[in-house]
Amino acid sequence: MNELQVRITREGRGRWPKRNTICAGIDTSKDKLDVALDGSSEELQVKNTAEGHQELVEWLKRHKVKRVGIEASGGYEQAAVAELRRQRFVVIVFQPIQVRAYATFHLQRAKNDKMDAALIAACTAAVKKIHPAPDPRLQPFAVHLTMIDQIKEDIAKLKNRLESCPDERVQKFWKEQIALLAKHRRAEFKALVAAIRKHRDLAARLDLIYSVGGSGLPTAVAILIRMPEIGQITREQAAALTGLAPYDDDSGKHVGARRIDGGRQRLRQALYTAALPASFRWNPQLMALYSRLIAAGKGHKRALVACARKLIVIINAVVARGTPWVAEPPRTASVSVT
């Protein structure tokens, strides 16, 4: 990495460093981590354990690595990411689609763990903008919230079984399971909120989000945990991160329908669920927006998506301002819809 490249100019020869920042890439699996350095043949393989993470840190420091890229892998990367950040490395967590897109761009079709580590290292070196690491306090809260969401999903599955079951004895069993899971879900959510409120700054941010009409406590908790950037980004970025931003689909004379895509799925689901009661009862701005879109011929679902997008925009502004939401008269400005 310290090699110098020669550049020919009209004035003569000049020499400049190939890289200013040494980057590493890590391919993650349940049992091991494969590591590579960008622009170097150096490689490392360690166990995905606390001892392996310590060996990884020492190896990275020995090679003067400053920036590390790692691919999200179903949670198997989280312990390594936490340790690397604790050791003050700049860590970039890539989504698998980002790494594969980079490989496709470079026409790389072959794939194995060592090649993936080198590919991730190259991706890491190519990144132009580094986003701040999320608040480490939110990680255990995110795990807890995911469990609560999964309990809700299990309840929905059991209700479907209940509806299609003709046997009374089996029906009784499913009803007991649903009631038990619902009780657990309420208790876990209460414990999660209590844990959040132990941190004064997080509690204050949660109250700001909760103050917005239509943002119930479950929605407010989901936004606080799953969108740590809230209040520090633009309205366009907020819509994009939640997967509620409408994207163009035009080419030549073809003008396609605007569609939402990407974003954080569980957060988008929480906002879309909140949009219905918010647009019919709790938020005057969203009620006016929904009515205006329906009157303009937009369908129910498209109107709700627009209301969900408006809801996160309002919440982002409230958190940025630092004062609780106050209902405002609805504006007449046009709003883009999907």
C-alpha positions, 0 to 999 in steps of 0.5 A, a space after each residue: 500500500 505504500 508503493 508509489 505510482 509514477 505519473 507523466 506530466 508535461 513538466 516531467 515526472 511526479 510521484 504520489 501515493 496510491 492510497 492515503 487510507 489503508 482499507 480492509 474487507 471482511 467476509 462473514 460467516 457463522 464460524 469464521 471471518 475471512 479478511 483481505 487488504 485492498 491492493 495487497 495479497 495479505 489475507 487472514 482467517 479467524 474464528 468468529 469468536 471473541 478470541 478471533 476478534 482480538 486476533 483480527 484487531 491486532 492484525 489490522 493494527 499491525 497493517 495500519 488499517 484505518 477503515 474496515 468494510 464488512 457485509 451484513 450477514 444475518 447478524 453474524 457480523 454484529 459482534 465483530 462490528 461492535 468490537 472494531 468500533 470499540 477499537 476506534 476503526 471506521 467500520 462500513 457495513 454493506 448490504 449484500 446487494 451493494 457488494 454484488 452490484 460492485 462485483 457486477 460492475 467489474 464483471 467479476 462472476 467468480 465467488 468464494 470467501 477469500 474473493 468476497 473479502 477482497 471485493 469488500 475491501 475494494 468496495 470499502 476503498 471506493 466509498 466517498 462518504 462515510 456516515 457516522 456510526 449509529 449510537 451503540 446503545 440502540 443495538 440491543 434495543 433493536 434486537 429487543 424490538 425485532 423480537 417483539 415484531 416477530 411475536 406479532 408476526 407469530 400471532 398473525 400466523 396463529 390467527 390464520 390457523 385459527 380461522 381455517 381450523 374446524 376442530 373446537 379442541 384445536 381452536 381452543 389450543 390456538 386461542 390459548 397460544 395467541 393470548 399467551 403470545 399477546 401477553 408476552 408481547 405487551 410485557 416485552 414492549 413495556 420493558 423496552 420502553 422502560 429501558 429506553 427511558 433510563 437514558 435521558 436524551 433517548 427519552 426526550 427524543 422519544 417524547 418528541 416523536 410521540 408528540 406528533 399526531 398519529 405517531 403512537 408509542 409503538 411507532 415512536 419506538 420503532 422510529 427512535 430505534 430503527 432510524 437513529 438519524 432522525 432530526 439530523 437529515 433532510 426530508 428527502 433523506 428521511 423519506 428515502 431511508 424509510 422506503 417511502 420516497 417516490 422514484 422516477 421510472 422514465 426513459 425517452 418518451 416513456 413516463 412511468 408511474 412513480 414507485 417507492 422502493 428500498 428503505 428499511 422494511 420494518 420501519 416502513 411497515 410501522 409508518 404505513 400502519 400508523 398512516 391509516 388512523 393518523 389520516 382519519 382521526 389524529 393528524 389534521 394535516 394528514 387528514 387534509 392530505 388524504 382527502 385532497 389526494 382521494 378527491 384528485 383520483 388517487 387510490 387509497 393505498 397511494 394516498 396512505 403511502 403519501 401520508 406515511 411519507 408526510 408523517 416521517 417528514 413532520 417527525 423529522 422536523 419536530 426532532 430537528 427543532 427540538 420542540 413538541 408538535 403542535 397541530 398546524 392548519 393544513 397547507 395547500 401546497 401540492 404533494 408528490 404521490 407514488 
